[in-house]
């Protein structure tokens, strides 16, 4: 293999491809890129056996061929080269990298040992890349981080009643973003695959999404890249059934004011649990934190509420993360009882079609 390629284009491709490699692996081949020079393109392949990524970069290919090189070393060298062009040439069992007055040689593994990629699913439908980015951004915080429930360890996407549902949940909270649109598939995308997609998407393109007939793989195709993802197994819980529809108290609060008040209280807390008592009074939401070891704090937030006094407890960390995902200036807090889940919903739901359900905690 012998070719030259624009350094900035190659650097950008390698930055994206690195997300799909294993940083540390019992299989050394998974820490490598497979490079293929052919048809005026340099193809970069990367995989961790869950994500299979193919990127193409325009190149002046003088001699076709393929090779397998360490992803970290190669990406670091390309990023720091001083030249506009990078020259790549295979010399026996080494990759010669030249740029300006810099010259490097990297050892190679056998390209034949690089894992076979699954055959991409056929068909597919177009979805705006911005929807995928926004859906992941608004729901990823709620996706389960432990390994006890596999079906909750990913982002669930499906079409429902002329909207596309993006759902994340860990059993204690649920985030749902449902913009207008159509989508016929059901996908359960692992958390790491979301990180790979986030690197690939620009937000201004359409991507083609296809799902395999057996439902174990899905492909995401952009202009110069293809990502094949091994989907999570299992049925996603019936999230629609847990969304409350009847409430005994509803209050409208400013998002920014609420977030700042919670952050000030969080300064007193230690660890992941940050218990906050929420009290509703006429035109007021009171937030209180009390801990005999770390102290106590009280914040008052302006609120549109008239009714009986209502008290409920939450993990304040959950409240902050949910509020961070809203694009609207005000949000509705809707309560049924102090022992059941609360619903947070944007004031202008058509502009910001996002809602979150949070289970209370006993204080």
Secondary structure, DSSP 8 states (H G I E B T S, - for coil): -EEEEEHHHHHHHHHHHHTTS-SS-SSGGGGEEEEEEETTEEEEEEE-SSEEEEEEEEEEEEE-EEEEEEHHHHHHHHHH--SSEEEEEEETTEEEEEETTEEEEEEEE-GGGS----------EEEEHHHHHHHHHHHGGGS--SSS-GGGSEEEEEEETTEEEEEEE-SSEEEEEEEE-----EEEEEHHHHHHHHHH--SSSEEEEEE-TTSSEEEEE-SSEEEEEE---S----TGGGS----SEEEEEEHHHHHHHHHHHHTT--SS--EEEEEEETTEEEEEEEETTTEEEEEEEEEE--SS-EEEEEEHHHHHHHHHT--SSEEEEEES-TTS-EEEEESSTTTS-EEEEE-----
